[in-house]
């Protein structure tokens, strides 16, 4: 039976998010018909490079592309910081659903349009629509109101099953990148997002050609320790301090230790922490306990 202390520190993020105000950022003064980031001059617009829904290689795009202002279809609710600057928007004709609007500068707009047009995966942030306006690329994404950073900052600790569900989804997303010959070049807690159904997705703005997965695995080790301990060890060693919460023979501690010994993401996916876990994504958001409202105060975007 769980103790009162355990219940007080269990995840109940859905109720937590509902209690907290939007996190305002420097984008809070963005107005309609303004680009989120200042556009740079270019000789050719993305629309000239990729007309309609056809890519340079002749493949049909997975993304609906419009040469129009997103503000003709959406209205701004508020600005927020979720794996980078974003604006929460609702559709003019269907304002009941919140989506995220992201903008990419000219230097990477073609690269990001190519990415979103070709790739979709359950655990990689994807786009629903793209707009080309004032030499800027605007992407409409699903609403992902939490990041792993928020979970680390709050006082609540995940259970071993919840940790397994989180890491399983992150690894599935990273494994997909590997199959595409890519790797995430800046993986950290702030660019791993989660929705209110417990679905975890990775922001891939920093993806590049796959070389050595060691950097990715080291980043995973940091994220795992942050989730388990709320911090990493100052001397850079691997491990946990709270052996009451995380016994040395637990699958969670064994998983953390295994990160140093494996050489690929797919090897880590075979670990017993993940293969023996029967918990589902929904269990990240459903708990008999609640988190006090100050746990994520000023950190959530809803």
C-alpha positions, 0 to 999 in steps of 0.5 A: 500500500502506498504511503501518504508521502508516496501519494503526495508525490505521485503524478497527476499532471492533468489536474496540475496543468489545468490549475496553472496560467500560461507561461508568457514569453517575449512573444506575448506581443506578437500580433496577427500578420507578424512573423514570429521571427524577423524574416531575412531577405532571400533570393528565392522563397520556399514556395518557389523551391517547393511548389504546392505539395511536391518536394524537390525529389518529386515525392508527394508531401505529407504536409498541406502547404499554403502560400498564405498568412496563418492569421487568415485562418487562426487567431492568437491565444498567447505566446509560450515556451515549449521546445522553443518559442511558439504561439498557442492558436485556435482556428477561426471556424473551430475555436474549441481546439488549441494548436501550436504555431511555430515559425522557422527563420529563413536559414532553416525554413527549407530544411524544416519544410522538407523534414515535416513534409517527409516524416511522421512518427507517433513520437516525433513532433509533426506538423498538420499544416504549413504556411509560407508568409513574408519569407517565413515558414509557419508550422501548425502543430498539435498542442503539447503543453508539457516538457520533460523539464516541467516534470523534473522541476515539479516535486512529484517523482515518477514511479518506475512504471511511469519512467518506463513509459516515458523512456520507451516513447523517447527511444522509439522516436530516437530509433525512428531517426536512426532508421532515417540516417539521422540523430538528434544533435541537442537532445535535452529535457526541454525539447521532449514534449508531452500531451495530456494523454501521456504521449511523448514527442521529440522536437527535431529542429536539431536533427542531423546526419547520424554519426555516433549514437554515444552523444544521444545515449549520454543525453538520455542518461542525463534525462533519466537521472533528472527524472529519477533524482531531479538533478544529475551528479556534479562529478558526471558519474552515473547513479542515484542517491535515493536508494529507498526510492530507487533500490539498487536492484530495481529495473530503473537503476539497472536501466540507468547503468545500462546506458553506459554499456550499450552502443545503440538506441535499439540495444537500450530498447531491449532492456527489461525496464521497458520490455517488462513494463505493461503500463500505458501512456494514460497512466502518466496522467492518471493517479489517485493523488494530486500535485500541489498547484505551486509544483509547476507554478509559472512553468506550464504553458496552460 
